[in-house]
Amino acid sequence: MESMSAVDLKTRAFVDDVLVRSPFGKTLGFELVSLEPDKVRLRLPFKPENVTLENIVHGGAVAALIDTAGAIVSASNAPLEMLPGATSTLNISYLAPAGDNASLTATARTVSRTKGRVVSDVVVHEEGRKLVAKALVTLRLFVRRQGAAVE
């Protein structure tokens, strides 16, 4: 793992438990590469179970990688009482097929952060080479009080 600087330990635990190691994250095989406030790198290793045709990674797996990277970068610099949040907009441009048995890495950066909303820019590369997708993710954060989400 690369950098994990300046992120609160409770935030890091939330990211690990709720986003990376959730049943869905484990099924896809997400690996957290680096985590900093407002910047994250998340890897999706190549798995035959994630392909749609021959060795092309399914667009839904790419979308899940983007959505999860956007959620992690949103959490990376948010107060814990504002977690978790929910994706409200996911706008993806698929630029090239993701194949050749290669892993994918999403790099997410915060573009805008307000009290209740985070917008992030996410790019996905195949093994650090070919640009596969570019996306804009908007995540809504909610104040949590006594176990219930309140807007």
Sequence and secondary structure as in RCSB ss.txt:
>XXXX:A:sequence
MESMSAVDLKTRAFVDDVLVRSPFGKTLGFELVSLEPDKVRLRLPFKPENVTLENIVHGGAVAALIDTAGAIVSA
SNAPLEMLPGATSTLNISYLAPAGDNASLTATARTVSRTKGRVVSDVVVHEEGRKLVAKALVTLRLFVRRQGAAV
E
>XXXX:A:secstr
    TT  HHHHHHIIIIIISSHHHHHHT EEEEEETTEEEEEE   GGGEEETTEE HHHHHHHHHHHHHHHHH
TTS GGG SEEEEEEEEEE S   TT  EEEEEEEEEE SSEEEEEEEEEETTTEEEEEEEEEEEE EEETTEEE
 
